[in-house]
Amino acid sequence: MLHIFNRRELCVTFSQQEYWRILDILKQNSIPYTVRILQQNGPDFTSRDYPGGERGVYVHKNDLERARALIGRAGARY
């Protein structure tokens, strides 16, 4: 289970395509994650039709390096 004390920020993105790409990679590799909507521009941020906003993706601190390697962005903020 991810708590605020054992999770780390994997990325922050405004790109809807990048956001869904990252979530798909995490799901395919069975890496638990949580999402924090930092700026919500639409009524339903869980939909793939969501128009935008800033989203933070968090993973367990023990999964951070593996997740970074899988998404191909070693600690980048995009």
PyMOL Python script that loads the backbone (N, CA, C, O; Angstrom):
from pymol import cmd

cmd.read_pdbstr("""\
ATOM      1  N   MET A   1       0.835  -1.180   0.000  1.00  0.00           N
ATOM      2  CA  MET A   1       0.000   0.000   0.000  1.00  0.00           C
ATOM      3  C   MET A   1       0.885   1.250   0.000  1.00  0.00           C
ATOM      4  O   MET A   1       1.913   1.299   0.675  1.00  0.00           O
ATOM      5  N   LEU A   2       0.476   2.229  -0.748  1.00  0.00           N
ATOM      6  CA  LEU A   2       1.250   3.461  -0.830  1.00  0.00           C
ATOM      7  C   LEU A   2       0.725   4.488   0.174  1.00  0.00           C
ATOM      8  O   LEU A   2      -0.438   4.889   0.133  1.00  0.00           O
ATOM      9  N   HIS A   3       1.609   4.893   1.064  1.00  0.00           N
ATOM     10  CA  HIS A   3       1.315   5.955   2.014  1.00  0.00           C
ATOM     11  C   HIS A   3       2.184   7.148   1.648  1.00  0.00           C
ATOM     12  O   HIS A   3       3.147   7.017   0.893  1.00  0.00           O
ATOM     13  N   ILE A   4       1.850   8.274   2.171  1.00  0.00           N
ATOM     14  CA  ILE A   4       2.610   9.486   1.888  1.00  0.00           C
ATOM     15  C   ILE A   4       4.073   9.340   2.321  1.00  0.00           C
ATOM     16  O   ILE A   4       4.947   9.991   1.749  1.00  0.00           O
ATOM     17  N   PHE A   5       4.350   8.506   3.312  1.00  0.00           N
ATOM     18  CA  PHE A   5       5.709   8.363   3.826  1.00  0.00           C
ATOM     19  C   PHE A   5       6.572   7.378   3.035  1.00  0.00           C
ATOM     20  O   PHE A   5       7.798   7.437   3.119  1.00  0.00           O
ATOM     21  N   ASN A   6       5.955   6.475   2.271  1.00  0.00           N
ATOM     22  CA  ASN A   6       6.764   5.495   1.543  1.00  0.00           C
ATOM     23  C   ASN A   6       6.665   5.647   0.027  1.00  0.00           C
ATOM     24  O   ASN A   6       7.156   4.787  -0.704  1.00  0.00           O
ATOM     25  N   ARG A   7       6.047   6.709  -0.458  1.00  0.00           N
ATOM     26  CA  ARG A   7       5.952   6.920  -1.897  1.00  0.00           C
ATOM     27  C   ARG A   7       6.925   8.005  -2.332  1.00  0.00           C
ATOM     28  O   ARG A   7       7.329   8.859  -1.544  1.00  0.00           O
ATOM     29  N   ARG A   8       7.290   7.947  -3.614  1.00  0.00           N
ATOM     30  CA  ARG A   8       8.173   8.954  -4.200  1.00  0.00           C
ATOM     31  C   ARG A   8       7.585   9.401  -5.523  1.00  0.00           C
ATOM     32  O   ARG A   8       6.909   8.629  -6.204  1.00  0.00           O
ATOM     33  N   GLU A   9       7.841  10.639  -5.882  1.00  0.00           N
ATOM     34  CA  GLU A   9       7.327  11.183  -7.140  1.00  0.00           C
ATOM     35  C   GLU A   9       8.112  10.600  -8.309  1.00  0.00           C
ATOM     36  O   GLU A   9       9.331  10.746  -8.395  1.00  0.00           O
ATOM     37  N   LEU A  10       7.397   9.946  -9.192  1.00  0.00           N
ATOM     38  CA  LEU A  10       8.006   9.405 -10.402  1.00  0.00           C
ATOM     39  C   LEU A  10       8.082  10.486 -11.466  1.00  0.00           C
ATOM     40  O   LEU A  10       9.113  10.647 -12.120  1.00  0.00           O
ATOM     41  N   CYS A  11       7.003  11.222 -11.641  1.00  0.00           N
ATOM     42  CA  CYS A  11       7.005  12.288 -12.642  1.00  0.00           C
ATOM     43  C   CYS A  11       5.832  13.229 -12.420  1.00  0.00           C
ATOM     44  O   CYS A  11       4.882  12.916 -11.702  1.00  0.00           O
ATOM     45  N   VAL A  12       5.925  14.380 -13.051  1.00  0.00           N
ATOM     46  CA  VAL A  12       4.840  15.347 -13.138  1.00  0.00           C
ATOM     47  C   VAL A  12       4.735  15.699 -14.608  1.00  0.00           C
ATOM     48  O   VAL A  12       5.740  16.016 -15.244  1.00  0.00           O
ATOM     49  N   THR A  13       3.532  15.647 -15.153  1.00  0.00           N
ATOM     50  CA  THR A  13       3.371  15.921 -16.573  1.00  0.00           C
ATOM     51  C   THR A  13       2.077  16.668 -16.859  1.00  0.00           C
ATOM     52  O   THR A  13       1.081  16.504 -16.154  1.00  0.00           O
ATOM     53  N   PHE A  14       2.104  17.479 -17.888  1.00  0.00           N
ATOM     54  CA  PHE A  14       0.910  18.117 -18.420  1.00  0.00           C
ATOM     55  C   PHE A  14       0.391  17.347 -19.629  1.00  0.00           C
ATOM     56  O   PHE A  14      -0.755  17.531 -20.039  1.00  0.00           O
ATOM     57  N   SER A  15       1.220  16.498 -20.191  1.00  0.00           N
ATOM     58  CA  SER A  15       0.884  15.772 -21.411  1.00  0.00           C
ATOM     59  C   SER A  15      -0.037  14.596 -21.120  1.00  0.00           C
ATOM     60  O   SER A  15       0.325  13.682 -20.379  1.00  0.00           O
ATOM     61  N   GLN A  16      -1.219  14.624 -21.702  1.00  0.00           N
ATOM     62  CA  GLN A  16      -2.176  13.545 -21.539  1.00  0.00           C
ATOM     63  C   GLN A  16      -1.627  12.243 -22.115  1.00  0.00           C
ATOM     64  O   GLN A  16      -1.783  11.186 -21.504  1.00  0.00           O
ATOM     65  N   GLN A  17      -0.997  12.305 -23.266  1.00  0.00           N
ATOM     66  CA  GLN A  17      -0.441  11.100 -23.894  1.00  0.00           C
ATOM     67  C   GLN A  17       0.665  10.497 -23.045  1.00  0.00           C
ATOM     68  O   GLN A  17       0.716   9.279 -22.872  1.00  0.00           O
ATOM     69  N   GLU A  18       1.542  11.322 -22.519  1.00  0.00           N
ATOM     70  CA  GLU A  18       2.639  10.835 -21.686  1.00  0.00           C
ATOM     71  C   GLU A  18       2.098  10.236 -20.390  1.00  0.00           C
ATOM     72  O   GLU A  18       2.581   9.202 -19.930  1.00  0.00           O
ATOM     73  N   TYR A  19       1.114  10.874 -19.816  1.00  0.00           N
ATOM     74  CA  TYR A  19       0.480  10.388 -18.587  1.00  0.00           C
ATOM     75  C   TYR A  19      -0.063   8.978 -18.782  1.00  0.00           C
ATOM     76  O   TYR A  19       0.223   8.093 -17.976  1.00  0.00           O
ATOM     77  N   TRP A  20      -0.842   8.753 -19.838  1.00  0.00           N
ATOM     78  CA  TRP A  20      -1.426   7.433 -20.075  1.00  0.00           C
ATOM     79  C   TRP A  20      -0.358   6.420 -20.472  1.00  0.00           C
ATOM     80  O   TRP A  20      -0.484   5.240 -20.145  1.00  0.00           O
ATOM     81  N   ARG A  21       0.686   6.851 -21.168  1.00  0.00           N
ATOM     82  CA  ARG A  21       1.792   5.950 -21.511  1.00  0.00           C
ATOM     83  C   ARG A  21       2.460   5.435 -20.240  1.00  0.00           C
ATOM     84  O   ARG A  21       2.728   4.239 -20.122  1.00  0.00           O
ATOM     85  N   ILE A  22       2.728   6.315 -19.302  1.00  0.00           N
ATOM     86  CA  ILE A  22       3.372   5.947 -18.050  1.00  0.00           C
ATOM     87  C   ILE A  22       2.489   5.006 -17.239  1.00  0.00           C
ATOM     88  O   ILE A  22       2.969   4.000 -16.717  1.00  0.00           O
ATOM     89  N   LEU A  23       1.197   5.327 -17.129  1.00  0.00           N
ATOM     90  CA  LEU A  23       0.298   4.459 -16.368  1.00  0.00           C
ATOM     91  C   LEU A  23       0.193   3.080 -16.999  1.00  0.00           C
ATOM     92  O   LEU A  23       0.138   2.077 -16.287  1.00  0.00           O
ATOM     93  N   ASP A  24       0.165   3.018 -18.320  1.00  0.00           N
ATOM     94  CA  ASP A  24       0.116   1.722 -19.003  1.00  0.00           C
ATOM     95  C   ASP A  24       1.370   0.897 -18.709  1.00  0.00           C
ATOM     96  O   ASP A  24       1.278  -0.307 -18.468  1.00  0.00           O
ATOM     97  N   ILE A  25       2.543   1.540 -18.727  1.00  0.00           N
ATOM     98  CA  ILE A  25       3.796   0.842 -18.427  1.00  0.00           C
ATOM     99  C   ILE A  25       3.793   0.322 -16.995  1.00  0.00           C
ATOM    100  O   ILE A  25       4.196  -0.814 -16.743  1.00  0.00           O
ATOM    101  N   LEU A  26       3.342   1.148 -16.059  1.00  0.00           N
ATOM    102  CA  LEU A  26       3.310   0.726 -14.657  1.00  0.00           C
ATOM    103  C   LEU A  26       2.348  -0.449 -14.467  1.00  0.00           C
ATOM    104  O   LEU A  26       2.660  -1.395 -13.744  1.00  0.00           O
ATOM    105  N   LYS A  27       1.191  -0.390 -15.109  1.00  0.00           N
ATOM    106  CA  LYS A  27       0.218  -1.486 -15.010  1.00  0.00           C
ATOM    107  C   LYS A  27       0.778  -2.768 -15.605  1.00  0.00           C
ATOM    108  O   LYS A  27       0.642  -3.835 -15.005  1.00  0.00           O
ATOM    109  N   GLN A  28       1.400  -2.686 -16.764  1.00  0.00           N
ATOM    110  CA  GLN A  28       1.959  -3.870 -17.427  1.00  0.00           C
ATOM    111  C   GLN A  28       3.046  -4.531 -16.584  1.00  0.00           C
ATOM    112  O   GLN A  28       3.256  -5.741 -16.678  1.00  0.00           O
ATOM    113  N   ASN A  29       3.730  -3.750 -15.769  1.00  0.00           N
ATOM    114  CA  ASN A  29       4.823  -4.276 -14.950  1.00  0.00           C
ATOM    115  C   ASN A  29       4.431  -4.456 -13.483  1.00  0.00           C
ATOM    116  O   ASN A  29       5.289  -4.663 -12.626  1.00  0.00           O
ATOM    117  N   SER A  30       3.143  -4.376 -13.206  1.00  0.00           N
ATOM    118  CA  SER A  30       2.596  -4.596 -11.856  1.00  0.00           C
ATOM    119  C   SER A  30       3.251  -3.728 -10.789  1.00  0.00           C
ATOM    120  O   SER A  30       3.552  -4.191  -9.689  1.00  0.00           O
ATOM    121  N   ILE A  31       3.467  -2.463 -11.134  1.00  0.00           N
ATOM    122  CA  ILE A  31       4.021  -1.509 -10.180  1.00  0.00           C
ATOM    123  C   ILE A  31       2.867  -0.652  -9.654  1.00  0.00           C
ATOM    124  O   ILE A  31       2.252   0.090 -10.420  1.00  0.00           O
ATOM    125  N   PRO A  32       2.571  -0.746  -8.360  1.00  0.00           N
ATOM    126  CA  PRO A  32       1.484   0.067  -7.800  1.00  0.00           C
ATOM    127  C   PRO A  32       1.832   1.552  -7.878  1.00  0.00           C
ATOM    128  O   PRO A  32       2.994   1.936  -7.747  1.00  0.00           O
ATOM    129  N   TYR A  33       0.824   2.369  -8.090  1.00  0.00           N
ATOM    130  CA  TYR A  33       1.040   3.805  -8.208  1.00  0.00           C
ATOM    131  C   TYR A  33      -0.167   4.553  -7.676  1.00  0.00           C
ATOM    132  O   TYR A  33      -1.251   3.990  -7.522  1.00  0.00           O
ATOM    133  N   THR A  34       0.038   5.824  -7.399  1.00  0.00           N
ATOM    134  CA  THR A  34      -1.053   6.733  -7.093  1.00  0.00           C
ATOM    135  C   THR A  34      -0.849   7.965  -7.962  1.00  0.00           C
ATOM    136  O   THR A  34       0.255   8.249  -8.427  1.00  0.00           O
ATOM    137  N   VAL A  35      -1.931   8.680  -8.165  1.00  0.00           N
ATOM    138  CA  VAL A  35      -1.904   9.881  -9.001  1.00  0.00           C
ATOM    139  C   VAL A  35      -2.444  11.037  -8.176  1.00  0.00           C
ATOM    140  O   VAL A  35      -3.438  10.907  -7.461  1.00  0.00           O
ATOM    141  N   ARG A  36      -1.775  12.153  -8.293  1.00  0.00           N
ATOM    142  CA  ARG A  36      -2.257  13.371  -7.645  1.00  0.00           C
ATOM    143  C   ARG A  36      -2.484  14.405  -8.728  1.00  0.00           C
ATOM    144  O   ARG A  36      -1.575  14.746  -9.484  1.00  0.00           O
ATOM    145  N   ILE A  37      -3.705  14.898  -8.792  1.00  0.00           N
ATOM    146  CA  ILE A  37      -4.027  15.939  -9.757  1.00  0.00           C
ATOM    147  C   ILE A  37      -3.657  17.270  -9.109  1.00  0.00           C
ATOM    148  O   ILE A  37      -4.273  17.698  -8.134  1.00  0.00           O
ATOM    149  N   LEU A  38      -2.648  17.905  -9.669  1.00  0.00           N
ATOM    150  CA  LEU A  38      -2.142  19.154  -9.104  1.00  0.00           C
ATOM    151  C   LEU A  38      -2.878  20.361  -9.652  1.00  0.00           C
ATOM    152  O   LEU A  38      -2.965  21.399  -8.996  1.00  0.00           O
ATOM    153  N   GLN A  39      -3.407  20.220 -10.855  1.00  0.00           N
ATOM    154  CA  GLN A  39      -4.208  21.278 -11.470  1.00  0.00           C
ATOM    155  C   GLN A  39      -5.236  20.580 -12.324  1.00  0.00           C
ATOM    156  O   GLN A  39      -4.890  19.919 -13.303  1.00  0.00           O
ATOM    157  N   GLN A  40      -6.493  20.719 -11.967  1.00  0.00           N
ATOM    158  CA  GLN A  40      -7.550  20.037 -12.692  1.00  0.00           C
ATOM    159  C   GLN A  40      -8.267  21.023 -13.600  1.00  0.00           C
ATOM    160  O   GLN A  40      -8.786  22.043 -13.146  1.00  0.00           O
ATOM    161  N   ASN A  41      -8.289  20.702 -14.899  1.00  0.00           N
ATOM    162  CA  ASN A  41      -8.933  21.579 -15.870  1.00  0.00           C
ATOM    163  C   ASN A  41     -10.230  21.005 -16.418  1.00  0.00           C
ATOM    164  O   ASN A  41     -10.849  21.602 -17.298  1.00  0.00           O
ATOM    165  N   GLY A  42     -10.639  19.871 -15.915  1.00  0.00           N
ATOM    166  CA  GLY A  42     -11.840  19.244 -16.437  1.00  0.00           C
ATOM    167  C   GLY A  42     -12.590  18.520 -15.349  1.00  0.00           C
ATOM    168  O   GLY A  42     -12.069  18.345 -14.247  1.00  0.00           O
ATOM    169  N   PRO A  43     -13.810  18.092 -15.636  1.00  0.00           N
ATOM    170  CA  PRO A  43     -14.649  17.483 -14.614  1.00  0.00           C
ATOM    171  C   PRO A  43     -14.276  16.047 -14.260  1.00  0.00           C
ATOM    172  O   PRO A  43     -14.560  15.608 -13.146  1.00  0.00           O
ATOM    173  N   ASP A  44     -13.648  15.299 -15.171  1.00  0.00           N
ATOM    174  CA  ASP A  44     -13.396  13.880 -14.943  1.00  0.00           C
ATOM    175  C   ASP A  44     -11.975  13.530 -15.311  1.00  0.00           C
ATOM    176  O   ASP A  44     -11.697  13.212 -16.467  1.00  0.00           O
ATOM    177  N   PHE A  45     -11.052  13.583 -14.336  1.00  0.00           N
ATOM    178  CA  PHE A  45      -9.649  13.362 -14.638  1.00  0.00           C
ATOM    179  C   PHE A  45      -9.307  11.896 -14.822  1.00  0.00           C
ATOM    180  O   PHE A  45      -8.179  11.597 -15.214  1.00  0.00           O
ATOM    181  N   THR A  46     -10.216  10.963 -14.562  1.00  0.00           N
ATOM    182  CA  THR A  46      -9.917   9.547 -14.739  1.00  0.00           C
ATOM    183  C   THR A  46     -10.193   9.080 -16.157  1.00  0.00           C
ATOM    184  O   THR A  46      -9.831   7.961 -16.519  1.00  0.00           O
ATOM    185  N   SER A  47     -10.816   9.902 -16.948  1.00  0.00           N
ATOM    186  CA  SER A  47     -11.163   9.542 -18.314  1.00  0.00           C
ATOM    187  C   SER A  47     -10.012   9.826 -19.263  1.00  0.00           C
ATOM    188  O   SER A  47      -9.276  10.796 -19.085  1.00  0.00           O
ATOM    189  N   ARG A  48      -9.861   8.985 -20.262  1.00  0.00           N
ATOM    190  CA  ARG A  48      -8.838   9.246 -21.274  1.00  0.00           C
ATOM    191  C   ARG A  48      -9.201  10.466 -22.127  1.00  0.00           C
ATOM    192  O   ARG A  48      -8.380  10.943 -22.910  1.00  0.00           O
ATOM    193  N   ASP A  49     -10.402  10.958 -21.977  1.00  0.00           N
ATOM    194  CA  ASP A  49     -10.832  12.145 -22.707  1.00  0.00           C
ATOM    195  C   ASP A  49     -10.561  13.423 -21.920  1.00  0.00           C
ATOM    196  O   ASP A  49     -10.885  14.518 -22.382  1.00  0.00           O
ATOM    197  N   TYR A  50      -9.974  13.289 -20.744  1.00  0.00           N
ATOM    198  CA  TYR A  50      -9.679  14.451 -19.910  1.00  0.00           C
ATOM    199  C   TYR A  50      -8.770  15.411 -20.654  1.00  0.00           C
ATOM    200  O   TYR A  50      -7.714  15.005 -21.139  1.00  0.00           O
ATOM    201  N   PRO A  51      -9.154  16.671 -20.755  1.00  0.00           N
ATOM    202  CA  PRO A  51      -8.442  17.613 -21.621  1.00  0.00           C
ATOM    203  C   PRO A  51      -7.089  18.106 -21.140  1.00  0.00           C
ATOM    204  O   PRO A  51      -6.291  18.548 -21.968  1.00  0.00           O
ATOM    205  N   GLY A  52      -6.789  18.056 -19.867  1.00  0.00           N
ATOM    206  CA  GLY A  52      -5.491  18.574 -19.450  1.00  0.00           C
ATOM    207  C   GLY A  52      -5.367  18.712 -17.960  1.00  0.00           C
ATOM    208  O   GLY A  52      -6.230  18.273 -17.200  1.00  0.00           O
ATOM    209  N   GLY A  53      -4.276  19.330 -17.551  1.00  0.00           N
ATOM    210  CA  GLY A  53      -4.006  19.521 -16.142  1.00  0.00           C
ATOM    211  C   GLY A  53      -2.655  18.940 -15.791  1.00  0.00           C
ATOM    212  O   GLY A  53      -2.071  18.179 -16.562  1.00  0.00           O
ATOM    213  N   GLU A  54      -2.173  19.301 -14.639  1.00  0.00           N
ATOM    214  CA  GLU A  54      -0.877  18.816 -14.172  1.00  0.00           C
ATOM    215  C   GLU A  54      -1.112  17.607 -13.286  1.00  0.00           C
ATOM    216  O   GLU A  54      -1.881  17.671 -12.327  1.00  0.00           O
ATOM    217  N   ARG A  55      -0.445  16.503 -13.609  1.00  0.00           N
ATOM    218  CA  ARG A  55      -0.633  15.262 -12.872  1.00  0.00           C
ATOM    219  C   ARG A  55       0.706  14.777 -12.331  1.00  0.00           C
ATOM    220  O   ARG A  55       1.709  14.766 -13.043  1.00  0.00           O
ATOM    221  N   GLY A  56       0.708  14.383 -11.076  1.00  0.00           N
ATOM    222  CA  GLY A  56       1.886  13.775 -10.471  1.00  0.00           C
ATOM    223  C   GLY A  56       1.635  12.287 -10.303  1.00  0.00           C
ATOM    224  O   GLY A  56       0.576  11.882  -9.823  1.00  0.00           O
ATOM    225  N   VAL A  57       2.605  11.472 -10.696  1.00  0.00           N
ATOM    226  CA  VAL A  57       2.508  10.023 -10.553  1.00  0.00           C
ATOM    227  C   VAL A  57       3.524   9.599  -9.498  1.00  0.00           C
ATOM    228  O   VAL A  57       4.699   9.960  -9.569  1.00  0.00           O
ATOM    229  N   TYR A  58       3.055   8.831  -8.523  1.00  0.00           N
ATOM    230  CA  TYR A  58       3.886   8.407  -7.401  1.00  0.00           C
ATOM    231  C   TYR A  58       3.939   6.890  -7.337  1.00  0.00           C
ATOM    232  O   TYR A  58       2.948   6.216  -7.617  1.00  0.00           O
ATOM    233  N   VAL A  59       5.095   6.354  -6.971  1.00  0.00           N
ATOM    234  CA  VAL A  59       5.287   4.917  -6.788  1.00  0.00           C
ATOM    235  C   VAL A  59       5.953   4.682  -5.440  1.00  0.00           C
ATOM    236  O   VAL A  59       6.462   5.616  -4.820  1.00  0.00           O
ATOM    237  N   HIS A  60       5.949   3.436  -4.993  1.00  0.00           N
ATOM    238  CA  HIS A  60       6.617   3.091  -3.745  1.00  0.00           C
ATOM    239  C   HIS A  60       8.110   3.380  -3.896  1.00  0.00           C
ATOM    240  O   HIS A  60       8.676   3.184  -4.972  1.00  0.00           O
ATOM    241  N   LYS A  61       8.736   3.839  -2.838  1.00  0.00           N
ATOM    242  CA  LYS A  61      10.152   4.225  -2.904  1.00  0.00           C
ATOM    243  C   LYS A  61      11.046   3.070  -3.361  1.00  0.00           C
ATOM    244  O   LYS A  61      12.087   3.307  -3.976  1.00  0.00           O
ATOM    245  N   ASN A  62      10.656   1.818  -3.070  1.00  0.00           N
ATOM    246  CA  ASN A  62      11.445   0.668  -3.506  1.00  0.00           C
ATOM    247  C   ASN A  62      11.294   0.380  -4.997  1.00  0.00           C
ATOM    248  O   ASN A  62      12.128  -0.318  -5.574  1.00  0.00           O
ATOM    249  N   ASP A  63      10.248   0.904  -5.630  1.00  0.00           N
ATOM    250  CA  ASP A  63      10.005   0.690  -7.053  1.00  0.00           C
ATOM    251  C   ASP A  63      10.455   1.864  -7.926  1.00  0.00           C
ATOM    252  O   ASP A  63      10.350   1.798  -9.150  1.00  0.00           O
ATOM    253  N   LEU A  64      10.948   2.924  -7.312  1.00  0.00           N
ATOM    254  CA  LEU A  64      11.245   4.156  -8.043  1.00  0.00           C
ATOM    255  C   LEU A  64      12.261   3.965  -9.161  1.00  0.00           C
ATOM    256  O   LEU A  64      11.995   4.366 -10.294  1.00  0.00           O
ATOM    257  N   GLU A  65      13.407   3.371  -8.882  1.00  0.00           N
ATOM    258  CA  GLU A  65      14.451   3.220  -9.907  1.00  0.00           C
ATOM    259  C   GLU A  65      13.983   2.320 -11.043  1.00  0.00           C
ATOM    260  O   GLU A  65      14.242   2.606 -12.212  1.00  0.00           O
ATOM    261  N   ARG A  66      13.299   1.240 -10.707  1.00  0.00           N
ATOM    262  CA  ARG A  66      12.771   0.344 -11.742  1.00  0.00           C
ATOM    263  C   ARG A  66      11.757   1.071 -12.624  1.00  0.00           C
ATOM    264  O   ARG A  66      11.784   0.937 -13.848  1.00  0.00           O
ATOM    265  N   ALA A  67      10.872   1.833 -12.006  1.00  0.00           N
ATOM    266  CA  ALA A  67       9.858   2.574 -12.762  1.00  0.00           C
ATOM    267  C   ALA A  67      10.510   3.625 -13.663  1.00  0.00           C
ATOM    268  O   ALA A  67      10.095   3.798 -14.809  1.00  0.00           O
ATOM    269  N   ARG A  68      11.513   4.319 -13.161  1.00  0.00           N
ATOM    270  CA  ARG A  68      12.220   5.314 -13.977  1.00  0.00           C
ATOM    271  C   ARG A  68      12.865   4.656 -15.194  1.00  0.00           C
ATOM    272  O   ARG A  68      12.807   5.184 -16.304  1.00  0.00           O
ATOM    273  N   ALA A  69      13.475   3.506 -14.970  1.00  0.00           N
ATOM    274  CA  ALA A  69      14.111   2.793 -16.082  1.00  0.00           C
ATOM    275  C   ALA A  69      13.070   2.357 -17.113  1.00  0.00           C
ATOM    276  O   ALA A  69      13.316   2.429 -18.317  1.00  0.00           O
ATOM    277  N   LEU A  70      11.933   1.915 -16.650  1.00  0.00           N
ATOM    278  CA  LEU A  70      10.890   1.445 -17.559  1.00  0.00           C
ATOM    279  C   LEU A  70      10.291   2.571 -18.400  1.00  0.00           C
ATOM    280  O   LEU A  70      10.003   2.384 -19.582  1.00  0.00           O
ATOM    281  N   ILE A  71      10.107   3.733 -17.789  1.00  0.00           N
ATOM    282  CA  ILE A  71       9.520   4.825 -18.573  1.00  0.00           C
ATOM    283  C   ILE A  71      10.559   5.556 -19.401  1.00  0.00           C
ATOM    284  O   ILE A  71      10.216   6.363 -20.265  1.00  0.00           O
ATOM    285  N   GLY A  72      11.834   5.275 -19.138  1.00  0.00           N
ATOM    286  CA  GLY A  72      12.895   5.850 -19.970  1.00  0.00           C
ATOM    287  C   GLY A  72      13.227   7.295 -19.677  1.00  0.00           C
ATOM    288  O   GLY A  72      13.789   7.988 -20.525  1.00  0.00           O
ATOM    289  N   ARG A  73      12.890   7.754 -18.501  1.00  0.00           N
ATOM    290  CA  ARG A  73      13.168   9.139 -18.135  1.00  0.00           C
ATOM    291  C   ARG A  73      13.728   9.156 -16.726  1.00  0.00           C
ATOM    292  O   ARG A  73      12.963   9.225 -15.764  1.00  0.00           O
ATOM    293  N   ALA A  74      14.992   9.097 -16.583  1.00  0.00           N
ATOM    294  CA  ALA A  74      15.635   9.015 -15.260  1.00  0.00           C
ATOM    295  C   ALA A  74      15.442  10.308 -14.478  1.00  0.00           C
ATOM    296  O   ALA A  74      16.292  11.198 -14.508  1.00  0.00           O
ATOM    297  N   GLY A  75      14.332  10.398 -13.790  1.00  0.00           N
ATOM    298  CA  GLY A  75      14.066  11.518 -12.899  1.00  0.00           C
ATOM    299  C   GLY A  75      13.664  12.810 -13.583  1.00  0.00           C
ATOM    300  O   GLY A  75      13.658  13.857 -12.937  1.00  0.00           O
ATOM    301  N   ALA A  76      13.332  12.780 -14.845  1.00  0.00           N
ATOM    302  CA  ALA A  76      12.983  14.008 -15.565  1.00  0.00           C
ATOM    303  C   ALA A  76      11.594  14.487 -15.153  1.00  0.00           C
ATOM    304  O   ALA A  76      10.703  13.680 -14.887  1.00  0.00           O
ATOM    305  N   ARG A  77      11.422  15.775 -15.105  1.00  0.00           N
ATOM    306  CA  ARG A  77      10.087  16.369 -14.914  1.00  0.00           C
ATOM    307  C   ARG A  77       9.664  16.907 -16.266  1.00  0.00           C
ATOM    308  O   ARG A  77      10.373  17.721 -16.859  1.00  0.00           O
ATOM    309  N   TYR A  78       8.514  16.461 -16.764  1.00  0.00           N
ATOM    310  CA  TYR A  78       8.029  16.909 -18.074  1.00  0.00           C
ATOM    311  C   TYR A  78       6.602  17.273 -18.020  1.00  0.00           C
ATOM    312  O   TYR A  78       6.029  17.672 -19.033  1.00  0.00           O
TER     313      TYR A  78
END
""", "prot")
cmd.dss("prot")
cmd.show_as("cartoon", "prot")
cmd.util.cbc("prot")
cmd.orient("prot")
